[in-house]
Each structure stands twice: as structure tokens, then as C-alpha cells.
Amino acid sequence: MEIRAAEWPDLGCVARCEAVAFALAPATCAGGLAKTHTVLAAQIRAGEIYVATRSGSIVGFISACPNYEHLFVAAIAVQPPHQRQGIGSRLLAFAEKFAAERGLDFVSLYSDGLNLSNTRFYTYRGYYETDRTEGPDFLRVYYSKDIAPVTARAA
């Protein structure tokens, strides 16, 4: 598996990966699909999306951008046939290394707190809960992981 920066021609594959990984129903996407493409296109242009490929095919991606002293991970998505094969873990490790190489202090993200596999995924990898937001039909859990910059590790 290889992780590389997404390029403009990857947009359609990244959008499809996001749709199936997050199980976005066509009815839900109908009005929002153009918005999704617009957001993903902007993230690709900004260099904020990295794709995981196997045999040249995109099997997952991570969207992350530096934000002051930390790296914010906006999304990790893996195509369902490739889930539970370590791809999400490798994408997250890639983001942590990316943050460390840039001297950032921590990685932050949020996840669906109602999805227990997400909760286990992040806590198992050293992420700790920093906050939560609850609504009538959702629970958003915020996570962080402290990262030692590469220069600090070398000392």
C-alpha cells in the first residue's frame, strides 16, 4: 500500500470513497453531492487530502490540515471491502508523522460517538477525549493525541 498526495484526477474516486465509507445514501447526497465535490476539490487543491492506494486503485483517504499548533484530521475514509486491514491505522499514523515533521504539538479530530468502533479505534491508538457535543440524535466526540515533534525526539 502506498500513501500519496491526492491529485485533481482523484476527485471522483475520493468522493465515491467518502460516500460509501460513510454510507451516504443517494437521497441524502442528492443536494449535497455537489457541495461534497466542491469541498473535496478545495481540499485537494490545498494539499489537504492524501490517498491510500493498492495496485493503483484508491482504497482510502485522509483529509488533514495544520491549524496553529496542531493538525486537524477532518476525515478518514476506507472503502468497505478494504476496512479492517490496517489502512485507517496507517493513514492516521501518516497524519501523526506529518504533524511531528512540521513541529506540531498534537493531532485533533472528532468522531461519531454513537459509533463504538470509532471510539475504540481512536482510544486504542492513544487518542483521548477532550470534549463532546450531544443533540437529539447525535453524539460528537472530540479527540486529541499529543505528538512529540521530530526535533524533540532526536534530542
MODELLER restraints for C-alpha pairs under 7 A, 6 or more apart:
rsr = mdl.restraints
at = mdl.atoms
rsr.add(forms.Gaussian(group=physical.xy_distance, feature=features.Distance(at['CA:1:A'], at['CA:52:A']), mean=6.59, stdev=0.5))
rsr.add(forms.Gaussian(group=physical.xy_distance, feature=features.Distance(at['CA:1:A'], at['CA:53:A']), mean=5.62, stdev=0.5))
rsr.add(forms.Gaussian(group=physical.xy_distance, feature=features.Distance(at['CA:1:A'], at['CA:54:A']), mean=4.99, stdev=0.5))
rsr.add(forms.Gaussian(group=physical.xy_distance, feature=features.Distance(at['CA:2:A'], at['CA:52:A']), mean=5.59, stdev=0.5))
rsr.add(forms.Gaussian(group=physical.xy_distance, feature=features.Distance(at['CA:2:A'], at['CA:53:A']), mean=5.29, stdev=0.5))
rsr.add(forms.Gaussian(group=physical.xy_distance, feature=features.Distance(at['CA:2:A'], at['CA:54:A']), mean=6.71, stdev=0.5))
rsr.add(forms.Gaussian(group=physical.xy_distance, feature=features.Distance(at['CA:3:A'], at['CA:50:A']), mean=6.45, stdev=0.5))
rsr.add(forms.Gaussian(group=physical.xy_distance, feature=features.Distance(at['CA:3:A'], at['CA:51:A']), mean=5.48, stdev=0.5))
rsr.add(forms.Gaussian(group=physical.xy_distance, feature=features.Distance(at['CA:3:A'], at['CA:52:A']), mean=4.45, stdev=0.5))
rsr.add(forms.Gaussian(group=physical.xy_distance, feature=features.Distance(at['CA:3:A'], at['CA:53:A']), mean=6.37, stdev=0.5))
rsr.add(forms.Gaussian(group=physical.xy_distance, feature=features.Distance(at['CA:4:A'], at['CA:50:A']), mean=5.39, stdev=0.5))
rsr.add(forms.Gaussian(group=physical.xy_distance, feature=features.Distance(at['CA:4:A'], at['CA:51:A']), mean=5.54, stdev=0.5))
rsr.add(forms.Gaussian(group=physical.xy_distance, feature=features.Distance(at['CA:4:A'], at['CA:52:A']), mean=6.73, stdev=0.5))
rsr.add(forms.Gaussian(group=physical.xy_distance, feature=features.Distance(at['CA:5:A'], at['CA:47:A']), mean=6.81, stdev=0.5))
rsr.add(forms.Gaussian(group=physical.xy_distance, feature=features.Distance(at['CA:5:A'], at['CA:49:A']), mean=6.20, stdev=0.5))
rsr.add(forms.Gaussian(group=physical.xy_distance, feature=features.Distance(at['CA:5:A'], at['CA:50:A']), mean=4.32, stdev=0.5))
rsr.add(forms.Gaussian(group=physical.xy_distance, feature=features.Distance(at['CA:5:A'], at['CA:51:A']), mean=6.20, stdev=0.5))
rsr.add(forms.Gaussian(group=physical.xy_distance, feature=features.Distance(at['CA:6:A'], at['CA:44:A']), mean=5.98, stdev=0.5))
rsr.add(forms.Gaussian(group=physical.xy_distance, feature=features.Distance(at['CA:6:A'], at['CA:49:A']), mean=5.54, stdev=0.5))
rsr.add(forms.Gaussian(group=physical.xy_distance, feature=features.Distance(at['CA:6:A'], at['CA:50:A']), mean=5.03, stdev=0.5))
rsr.add(forms.Gaussian(group=physical.xy_distance, feature=features.Distance(at['CA:6:A'], at['CA:51:A']), mean=5.66, stdev=0.5))
rsr.add(forms.Gaussian(group=physical.xy_distance, feature=features.Distance(at['CA:7:A'], at['CA:44:A']), mean=6.39, stdev=0.5))
rsr.add(forms.Gaussian(group=physical.xy_distance, feature=features.Distance(at['CA:8:A'], at['CA:44:A']), mean=6.65, stdev=0.5))
rsr.add(forms.Gaussian(group=physical.xy_distance, feature=features.Distance(at['CA:11:A'], at['CA:40:A']), mean=6.99, stdev=0.5))
rsr.add(forms.Gaussian(group=physical.xy_distance, feature=features.Distance(at['CA:11:A'], at['CA:41:A']), mean=6.43, stdev=0.5))
rsr.add(forms.Gaussian(group=physical.xy_distance, feature=features.Distance(at['CA:13:A'], at['CA:58:A']), mean=6.74, stdev=0.5))
rsr.add(forms.Gaussian(group=physical.xy_distance, feature=features.Distance(at['CA:14:A'], at['CA:61:A']), mean=7.00, stdev=0.5))
rsr.add(forms.Gaussian(group=physical.xy_distance, feature=features.Distance(at['CA:15:A'], at['CA:37:A']), mean=6.49, stdev=0.5))
rsr.add(forms.Gaussian(group=physical.xy_distance, feature=features.Distance(at['CA:17:A'], at['CA:60:A']), mean=6.53, stdev=0.5))
rsr.add(forms.Gaussian(group=physical.xy_distance, feature=features.Distance(at['CA:17:A'], at['CA:77:A']), mean=6.67, stdev=0.5))
rsr.add(forms.Gaussian(group=physical.xy_distance, feature=features.Distance(at['CA:17:A'], at['CA:78:A']), mean=6.67, stdev=0.5))
rsr.add(forms.Gaussian(group=physical.xy_distance, feature=features.Distance(at['CA:17:A'], at['CA:79:A']), mean=5.55, stdev=0.5))
rsr.add(forms.Gaussian(group=physical.xy_distance, feature=features.Distance(at['CA:18:A'], at['CA:77:A']), mean=5.79, stdev=0.5))
rsr.add(forms.Gaussian(group=physical.xy_distance, feature=features.Distance(at['CA:20:A'], at['CA:79:A']), mean=6.58, stdev=0.5))
rsr.add(forms.Gaussian(group=physical.xy_distance, feature=features.Distance(at['CA:21:A'], at['CA:77:A']), mean=5.58, stdev=0.5))
rsr.add(forms.Gaussian(group=physical.xy_distance, feature=features.Distance(at['CA:21:A'], at['CA:78:A']), mean=5.75, stdev=0.5))
rsr.add(forms.Gaussian(group=physical.xy_distance, feature=features.Distance(at['CA:21:A'], at['CA:79:A']), mean=5.40, stdev=0.5))
rsr.add(forms.Gaussian(group=physical.xy_distance, feature=features.Distance(at['CA:21:A'], at['CA:80:A']), mean=5.98, stdev=0.5))
rsr.add(forms.Gaussian(group=physical.xy_distance, feature=features.Distance(at['CA:43:A'], at['CA:49:A']), mean=6.12, stdev=0.5))
rsr.add(forms.Gaussian(group=physical.xy_distance, feature=features.Distance(at['CA:48:A'], at['CA:63:A']), mean=5.43, stdev=0.5))
rsr.add(forms.Gaussian(group=physical.xy_distance, feature=features.Distance(at['CA:48:A'], at['CA:64:A']), mean=5.25, stdev=0.5))
rsr.add(forms.Gaussian(group=physical.xy_distance, feature=features.Distance(at['CA:48:A'], at['CA:65:A']), mean=5.53, stdev=0.5))
rsr.add(forms.Gaussian(group=physical.xy_distance, feature=features.Distance(at['CA:49:A'], at['CA:61:A']), mean=6.76, stdev=0.5))
rsr.add(forms.Gaussian(group=physical.xy_distance, feature=features.Distance(at['CA:49:A'], at['CA:62:A']), mean=5.65, stdev=0.5))
rsr.add(forms.Gaussian(group=physical.xy_distance, feature=features.Distance(at['CA:49:A'], at['CA:63:A']), mean=4.40, stdev=0.5))
rsr.add(forms.Gaussian(group=physical.xy_distance, feature=features.Distance(at['CA:49:A'], at['CA:64:A']), mean=6.48, stdev=0.5))
rsr.add(forms.Gaussian(group=physical.xy_distance, feature=features.Distance(at['CA:50:A'], at['CA:61:A']), mean=5.54, stdev=0.5))
rsr.add(forms.Gaussian(group=physical.xy_distance, feature=features.Distance(at['CA:50:A'], at['CA:62:A']), mean=5.43, stdev=0.5))
rsr.add(forms.Gaussian(group=physical.xy_distance, feature=features.Distance(at['CA:50:A'], at['CA:63:A']), mean=6.55, stdev=0.5))
rsr.add(forms.Gaussian(group=physical.xy_distance, feature=features.Distance(at['CA:51:A'], at['CA:58:A']), mean=6.37, stdev=0.5))
rsr.add(forms.Gaussian(group=physical.xy_distance, feature=features.Distance(at['CA:51:A'], at['CA:60:A']), mean=5.80, stdev=0.5))
rsr.add(forms.Gaussian(group=physical.xy_distance, feature=features.Distance(at['CA:51:A'], at['CA:61:A']), mean=4.18, stdev=0.5))
rsr.add(forms.Gaussian(group=physical.xy_distance, feature=features.Distance(at['CA:51:A'], at['CA:62:A']), mean=6.51, stdev=0.5))
rsr.add(forms.Gaussian(group=physical.xy_distance, feature=features.Distance(at['CA:52:A'], at['CA:58:A']), mean=5.77, stdev=0.5))
rsr.add(forms.Gaussian(group=physical.xy_distance, feature=features.Distance(at['CA:52:A'], at['CA:59:A']), mean=5.73, stdev=0.5))
rsr.add(forms.Gaussian(group=physical.xy_distance, feature=features.Distance(at['CA:52:A'], at['CA:60:A']), mean=5.05, stdev=0.5))
rsr.add(forms.Gaussian(group=physical.xy_distance, feature=features.Distance(at['CA:52:A'], at['CA:61:A']), mean=5.67, stdev=0.5))
rsr.add(forms.Gaussian(group=physical.xy_distance, feature=features.Distance(at['CA:53:A'], at['CA:59:A']), mean=5.49, stdev=0.5))
rsr.add(forms.Gaussian(group=physical.xy_distance, feature=features.Distance(at['CA:59:A'], at['CA:78:A']), mean=5.88, stdev=0.5))
rsr.add(forms.Gaussian(group=physical.xy_distance, feature=features.Distance(at['CA:59:A'], at['CA:79:A']), mean=5.40, stdev=0.5))
rsr.add(forms.Gaussian(group=physical.xy_distance, feature=features.Distance(at['CA:59:A'], at['CA:82:A']), mean=6.59, stdev=0.5))
rsr.add(forms.Gaussian(group=physical.xy_distance, feature=features.Distance(at['CA:60:A'], at['CA:77:A']), mean=5.33, stdev=0.5))
rsr.add(forms.Gaussian(group=physical.xy_distance, feature=features.Distance(at['CA:60:A'], at['CA:78:A']), mean=4.00, stdev=0.5))
rsr.add(forms.Gaussian(group=physical.xy_distance, feature=features.Distance(at['CA:60:A'], at['CA:79:A']), mean=5.84, stdev=0.5))
rsr.add(forms.Gaussian(group=physical.xy_distance, feature=features.Distance(at['CA:61:A'], at['CA:76:A']), mean=5.83, stdev=0.5))
rsr.add(forms.Gaussian(group=physical.xy_distance, feature=features.Distance(at['CA:61:A'], at['CA:77:A']), mean=5.46, stdev=0.5))
rsr.add(forms.Gaussian(group=physical.xy_distance, feature=features.Distance(at['CA:61:A'], at['CA:78:A']), mean=6.56, stdev=0.5))
rsr.add(forms.Gaussian(group=physical.xy_distance, feature=features.Distance(at['CA:62:A'], at['CA:75:A']), mean=5.60, stdev=0.5))
rsr.add(forms.Gaussian(group=physical.xy_distance, feature=features.Distance(at['CA:62:A'], at['CA:76:A']), mean=4.44, stdev=0.5))
rsr.add(forms.Gaussian(group=physical.xy_distance, feature=features.Distance(at['CA:62:A'], at['CA:77:A']), mean=6.52, stdev=0.5))
rsr.add(forms.Gaussian(group=physical.xy_distance, feature=features.Distance(at['CA:62:A'], at['CA:91:A']), mean=6.30, stdev=0.5))
rsr.add(forms.Gaussian(group=physical.xy_distance, feature=features.Distance(at['CA:63:A'], at['CA:73:A']), mean=5.87, stdev=0.5))
rsr.add(forms.Gaussian(group=physical.xy_distance, feature=features.Distance(at['CA:63:A'], at['CA:74:A']), mean=5.35, stdev=0.5))
rsr.add(forms.Gaussian(group=physical.xy_distance, feature=features.Distance(at['CA:63:A'], at['CA:75:A']), mean=5.13, stdev=0.5))
rsr.add(forms.Gaussian(group=physical.xy_distance, feature=features.Distance(at['CA:63:A'], at['CA:76:A']), mean=6.52, stdev=0.5))
rsr.add(forms.Gaussian(group=physical.xy_distance, feature=features.Distance(at['CA:64:A'], at['CA:71:A']), mean=6.56, stdev=0.5))
rsr.add(forms.Gaussian(group=physical.xy_distance, feature=features.Distance(at['CA:64:A'], at['CA:72:A']), mean=5.45, stdev=0.5))
rsr.add(forms.Gaussian(group=physical.xy_distance, feature=features.Distance(at['CA:64:A'], at['CA:73:A']), mean=4.20, stdev=0.5))
rsr.add(forms.Gaussian(group=physical.xy_distance, feature=features.Distance(at['CA:64:A'], at['CA:74:A']), mean=5.58, stdev=0.5))
rsr.add(forms.Gaussian(group=physical.xy_distance, feature=features.Distance(at['CA:65:A'], at['CA:71:A']), mean=5.58, stdev=0.5))
rsr.add(forms.Gaussian(group=physical.xy_distance, feature=features.Distance(at['CA:65:A'], at['CA:72:A']), mean=5.42, stdev=0.5))
rsr.add(forms.Gaussian(group=physical.xy_distance, feature=features.Distance(at['CA:65:A'], at['CA:73:A']), mean=6.65, stdev=0.5))
rsr.add(forms.Gaussian(group=physical.xy_distance, feature=features.Distance(at['CA:66:A'], at['CA:72:A']), mean=6.11, stdev=0.5))
rsr.add(forms.Gaussian(group=physical.xy_distance, feature=features.Distance(at['CA:69:A'], at['CA:104:A']), mean=5.10, stdev=0.5))
rsr.add(forms.Gaussian(group=physical.xy_distance, feature=features.Distance(at['CA:69:A'], at['CA:105:A']), mean=5.66, stdev=0.5))
rsr.add(forms.Gaussian(group=physical.xy_distance, feature=features.Distance(at['CA:70:A'], at['CA:104:A']), mean=5.04, stdev=0.5))
rsr.add(forms.Gaussian(group=physical.xy_distance, feature=features.Distance(at['CA:70:A'], at['CA:105:A']), mean=5.50, stdev=0.5))
rsr.add(forms.Gaussian(group=physical.xy_distance, feature=features.Distance(at['CA:70:A'], at['CA:106:A']), mean=4.85, stdev=0.5))
rsr.add(forms.Gaussian(group=physical.xy_distance, feature=features.Distance(at['CA:70:A'], at['CA:107:A']), mean=5.50, stdev=0.5))
rsr.add(forms.Gaussian(group=physical.xy_distance, feature=features.Distance(at['CA:70:A'], at['CA:108:A']), mean=6.97, stdev=0.5))
rsr.add(forms.Gaussian(group=physical.xy_distance, feature=features.Distance(at['CA:71:A'], at['CA:99:A']), mean=5.95, stdev=0.5))
rsr.add(forms.Gaussian(group=physical.xy_distance, feature=features.Distance(at['CA:71:A'], at['CA:104:A']), mean=6.86, stdev=0.5))
rsr.add(forms.Gaussian(group=physical.xy_distance, feature=features.Distance(at['CA:71:A'], at['CA:106:A']), mean=6.46, stdev=0.5))
rsr.add(forms.Gaussian(group=physical.xy_distance, feature=features.Distance(at['CA:71:A'], at['CA:107:A']), mean=4.74, stdev=0.5))
rsr.add(forms.Gaussian(group=physical.xy_distance, feature=features.Distance(at['CA:71:A'], at['CA:108:A']), mean=6.23, stdev=0.5))
rsr.add(forms.Gaussian(group=physical.xy_distance, feature=features.Distance(at['CA:72:A'], at['CA:107:A']), mean=5.89, stdev=0.5))
rsr.add(forms.Gaussian(group=physical.xy_distance, feature=features.Distance(at['CA:72:A'], at['CA:108:A']), mean=4.92, stdev=0.5))
rsr.add(forms.Gaussian(group=physical.xy_distance, feature=features.Distance(at['CA:72:A'], at['CA:109:A']), mean=5.74, stdev=0.5))
rsr.add(forms.Gaussian(group=physical.xy_distance, feature=features.Distance(at['CA:73:A'], at['CA:108:A']), mean=6.18, stdev=0.5))
rsr.add(forms.Gaussian(group=physical.xy_distance, feature=features.Distance(at['CA:73:A'], at['CA:109:A']), mean=5.05, stdev=0.5))
rsr.add(forms.Gaussian(group=physical.xy_distance, feature=features.Distance(at['CA:74:A'], at['CA:109:A']), mean=6.39, stdev=0.5))
rsr.add(forms.Gaussian(group=physical.xy_distance, feature=features.Distance(at['CA:76:A'], at['CA:88:A']), mean=6.77, stdev=0.5))
rsr.add(forms.Gaussian(group=physical.xy_distance, feature=features.Distance(at['CA:78:A'], at['CA:88:A']), mean=6.55, stdev=0.5))
rsr.add(forms.Gaussian(group=physical.xy_distance, feature=features.Distance(at['CA:96:A'], at['CA:107:A']), mean=6.67, stdev=0.5))
rsr.add(forms.Gaussian(group=physical.xy_distance, feature=features.Distance(at['CA:96:A'], at['CA:147:A']), mean=6.97, stdev=0.5))
rsr.add(forms.Gaussian(group=physical.xy_distance, feature=features.Distance(at['CA:100:A'], at['CA:147:A']), mean=6.10, stdev=0.5))
rsr.add(forms.Gaussian(group=physical.xy_distance, feature=features.Distance(at['CA:100:A'], at['CA:148:A']), mean=6.10, stdev=0.5))
rsr.add(forms.Gaussian(group=physical.xy_distance, feature=features.Distance(at['CA:100:A'], at['CA:149:A']), mean=4.15, stdev=0.5))
rsr.add(forms.Gaussian(group=physical.xy_distance, feature=features.Distance(at['CA:100:A'], at['CA:150:A']), mean=5.28, stdev=0.5))
rsr.add(forms.Gaussian(group=physical.xy_distance, feature=features.Distance(at['CA:101:A'], at['CA:149:A']), mean=6.21, stdev=0.5))
rsr.add(forms.Gaussian(group=physical.xy_distance, feature=features.Distance(at['CA:101:A'], at['CA:150:A']), mean=5.44, stdev=0.5))
rsr.add(forms.Gaussian(group=physical.xy_distance, feature=features.Distance(at['CA:103:A'], at['CA:149:A']), mean=4.58, stdev=0.5))
rsr.add(forms.Gaussian(group=physical.xy_distance, feature=features.Distance(at['CA:103:A'], at['CA:150:A']), mean=6.79, stdev=0.5))
rsr.add(forms.Gaussian(group=physical.xy_distance, feature=features.Distance(at['CA:104:A'], at['CA:149:A']), mean=6.29, stdev=0.5))
rsr.add(forms.Gaussian(group=physical.xy_distance, feature=features.Distance(at['CA:105:A'], at['CA:146:A']), mean=6.00, stdev=0.5))
rsr.add(forms.Gaussian(group=physical.xy_distance, feature=features.Distance(at['CA:105:A'], at['CA:147:A']), mean=5.25, stdev=0.5))
rsr.add(forms.Gaussian(group=physical.xy_distance, feature=features.Distance(at['CA:105:A'], at['CA:148:A']), mean=6.43, stdev=0.5))
rsr.add(forms.Gaussian(group=physical.xy_distance, feature=features.Distance(at['CA:105:A'], at['CA:149:A']), mean=6.77, stdev=0.5))
rsr.add(forms.Gaussian(group=physical.xy_distance, feature=features.Distance(at['CA:106:A'], at['CA:144:A']), mean=6.60, stdev=0.5))
rsr.add(forms.Gaussian(group=physical.xy_distance, feature=features.Distance(at['CA:106:A'], at['CA:145:A']), mean=5.42, stdev=0.5))
rsr.add(forms.Gaussian(group=physical.xy_distance, feature=features.Distance(at['CA:106:A'], at['CA:146:A']), mean=4.23, stdev=0.5))
rsr.add(forms.Gaussian(group=physical.xy_distance, feature=features.Distance(at['CA:106:A'], at['CA:147:A']), mean=4.76, stdev=0.5))
rsr.add(forms.Gaussian(group=physical.xy_distance, feature=features.Distance(at['CA:107:A'], at['CA:144:A']), mean=5.52, stdev=0.5))
rsr.add(forms.Gaussian(group=physical.xy_distance, feature=features.Distance(at['CA:107:A'], at['CA:145:A']), mean=5.31, stdev=0.5))
rsr.add(forms.Gaussian(group=physical.xy_distance, feature=features.Distance(at['CA:107:A'], at['CA:146:A']), mean=6.58, stdev=0.5))
rsr.add(forms.Gaussian(group=physical.xy_distance, feature=features.Distance(at['CA:108:A'], at['CA:143:A']), mean=5.64, stdev=0.5))
rsr.add(forms.Gaussian(group=physical.xy_distance, feature=features.Distance(at['CA:108:A'], at['CA:144:A']), mean=4.34, stdev=0.5))
rsr.add(forms.Gaussian(group=physical.xy_distance, feature=features.Distance(at['CA:108:A'], at['CA:145:A']), mean=6.61, stdev=0.5))
rsr.add(forms.Gaussian(group=physical.xy_distance, feature=features.Distance(at['CA:109:A'], at['CA:142:A']), mean=5.90, stdev=0.5))
rsr.add(forms.Gaussian(group=physical.xy_distance, feature=features.Distance(at['CA:109:A'], at['CA:143:A']), mean=5.44, stdev=0.5))
rsr.add(forms.Gaussian(group=physical.xy_distance, feature=features.Distance(at['CA:109:A'], at['CA:144:A']), mean=6.57, stdev=0.5))
rsr.add(forms.Gaussian(group=physical.xy_distance, feature=features.Distance(at['CA:110:A'], at['CA:140:A']), mean=6.52, stdev=0.5))
rsr.add(forms.Gaussian(group=physical.xy_distance, feature=features.Distance(at['CA:110:A'], at['CA:141:A']), mean=5.41, stdev=0.5))
rsr.add(forms.Gaussian(group=physical.xy_distance, feature=features.Distance(at['CA:110:A'], at['CA:142:A']), mean=4.17, stdev=0.5))
rsr.add(forms.Gaussian(group=physical.xy_distance, feature=features.Distance(at['CA:110:A'], at['CA:143:A']), mean=5.79, stdev=0.5))
rsr.add(forms.Gaussian(group=physical.xy_distance, feature=features.Distance(at['CA:111:A'], at['CA:118:A']), mean=6.89, stdev=0.5))
rsr.add(forms.Gaussian(group=physical.xy_distance, feature=features.Distance(at['CA:111:A'], at['CA:140:A']), mean=5.69, stdev=0.5))
rsr.add(forms.Gaussian(group=physical.xy_distance, feature=features.Distance(at['CA:111:A'], at['CA:141:A']), mean=5.35, stdev=0.5))
rsr.add(forms.Gaussian(group=physical.xy_distance, feature=features.Distance(at['CA:111:A'], at['CA:142:A']), mean=6.51, stdev=0.5))
rsr.add(forms.Gaussian(group=physical.xy_distance, feature=features.Distance(at['CA:112:A'], at['CA:139:A']), mean=5.96, stdev=0.5))
rsr.add(forms.Gaussian(group=physical.xy_distance, feature=features.Distance(at['CA:112:A'], at['CA:140:A']), mean=5.00, stdev=0.5))
rsr.add(forms.Gaussian(group=physical.xy_distance, feature=features.Distance(at['CA:112:A'], at['CA:141:A']), mean=6.29, stdev=0.5))
rsr.add(forms.Gaussian(group=physical.xy_distance, feature=features.Distance(at['CA:113:A'], at['CA:119:A']), mean=6.52, stdev=0.5))
rsr.add(forms.Gaussian(group=physical.xy_distance, feature=features.Distance(at['CA:113:A'], at['CA:139:A']), mean=4.92, stdev=0.5))
rsr.add(forms.Gaussian(group=physical.xy_distance, feature=features.Distance(at['CA:113:A'], at['CA:140:A']), mean=5.22, stdev=0.5))
rsr.add(forms.Gaussian(group=physical.xy_distance, feature=features.Distance(at['CA:113:A'], at['CA:141:A']), mean=5.22, stdev=0.5))
rsr.add(forms.Gaussian(group=physical.xy_distance, feature=features.Distance(at['CA:114:A'], at['CA:139:A']), mean=5.96, stdev=0.5))
rsr.add(forms.Gaussian(group=physical.xy_distance, feature=features.Distance(at['CA:126:A'], at['CA:145:A']), mean=6.32, stdev=0.5))
rsr.add(forms.Gaussian(group=physical.xy_distance, feature=features.Distance(at['CA:127:A'], at['CA:143:A']), mean=5.81, stdev=0.5))
rsr.add(forms.Gaussian(group=physical.xy_distance, feature=features.Distance(at['CA:127:A'], at['CA:144:A']), mean=5.28, stdev=0.5))
rsr.add(forms.Gaussian(group=physical.xy_distance, feature=features.Distance(at['CA:127:A'], at['CA:145:A']), mean=4.71, stdev=0.5))
rsr.add(forms.Gaussian(group=physical.xy_distance, feature=features.Distance(at['CA:128:A'], at['CA:143:A']), mean=5.28, stdev=0.5))
rsr.add(forms.Gaussian(group=physical.xy_distance, feature=features.Distance(at['CA:128:A'], at['CA:144:A']), mean=5.56, stdev=0.5))
rsr.add(forms.Gaussian(group=physical.xy_distance, feature=features.Distance(at['CA:128:A'], at['CA:145:A']), mean=6.46, stdev=0.5))
rsr.add(forms.Gaussian(group=physical.xy_distance, feature=features.Distance(at['CA:129:A'], at['CA:141:A']), mean=6.79, stdev=0.5))
rsr.add(forms.Gaussian(group=physical.xy_distance, feature=features.Distance(at['CA:129:A'], at['CA:142:A']), mean=5.69, stdev=0.5))
rsr.add(forms.Gaussian(group=physical.xy_distance, feature=features.Distance(at['CA:129:A'], at['CA:143:A']), mean=4.47, stdev=0.5))
rsr.add(forms.Gaussian(group=physical.xy_distance, feature=features.Distance(at['CA:129:A'], at['CA:144:A']), mean=6.63, stdev=0.5))
rsr.add(forms.Gaussian(group=physical.xy_distance, feature=features.Distance(at['CA:130:A'], at['CA:142:A']), mean=5.50, stdev=0.5))
rsr.add(forms.Gaussian(group=physical.xy_distance, feature=features.Distance(at['CA:130:A'], at['CA:143:A']), mean=5.42, stdev=0.5))
rsr.add(forms.Gaussian(group=physical.xy_distance, feature=features.Distance(at['CA:130:A'], at['CA:144:A']), mean=6.65, stdev=0.5))
rsr.add(forms.Gaussian(group=physical.xy_distance, feature=features.Distance(at['CA:131:A'], at['CA:141:A']), mean=6.10, stdev=0.5))
rsr.add(forms.Gaussian(group=physical.xy_distance, feature=features.Distance(at['CA:131:A'], at['CA:142:A']), mean=5.10, stdev=0.5))
rsr.add(forms.Gaussian(group=physical.xy_distance, feature=features.Distance(at['CA:132:A'], at['CA:140:A']), mean=5.49, stdev=0.5))
rsr.add(forms.Gaussian(group=physical.xy_distance, feature=features.Distance(at['CA:132:A'], at['CA:141:A']), mean=4.41, stdev=0.5))
rsr.add(forms.Gaussian(group=physical.xy_distance, feature=features.Distance(at['CA:132:A'], at['CA:142:A']), mean=5.81, stdev=0.5))
rsr.add(forms.Gaussian(group=physical.xy_distance, feature=features.Distance(at['CA:133:A'], at['CA:139:A']), mean=5.82, stdev=0.5))
rsr.add(forms.Gaussian(group=physical.xy_distance, feature=features.Distance(at['CA:133:A'], at['CA:140:A']), mean=5.10, stdev=0.5))
rsr.add(forms.Gaussian(group=physical.xy_distance, feature=features.Distance(at['CA:133:A'], at['CA:141:A']), mean=6.59, stdev=0.5))
rsr.add(forms.Gaussian(group=physical.xy_distance, feature=features.Distance(at['CA:134:A'], at['CA:140:A']), mean=6.35, stdev=0.5))
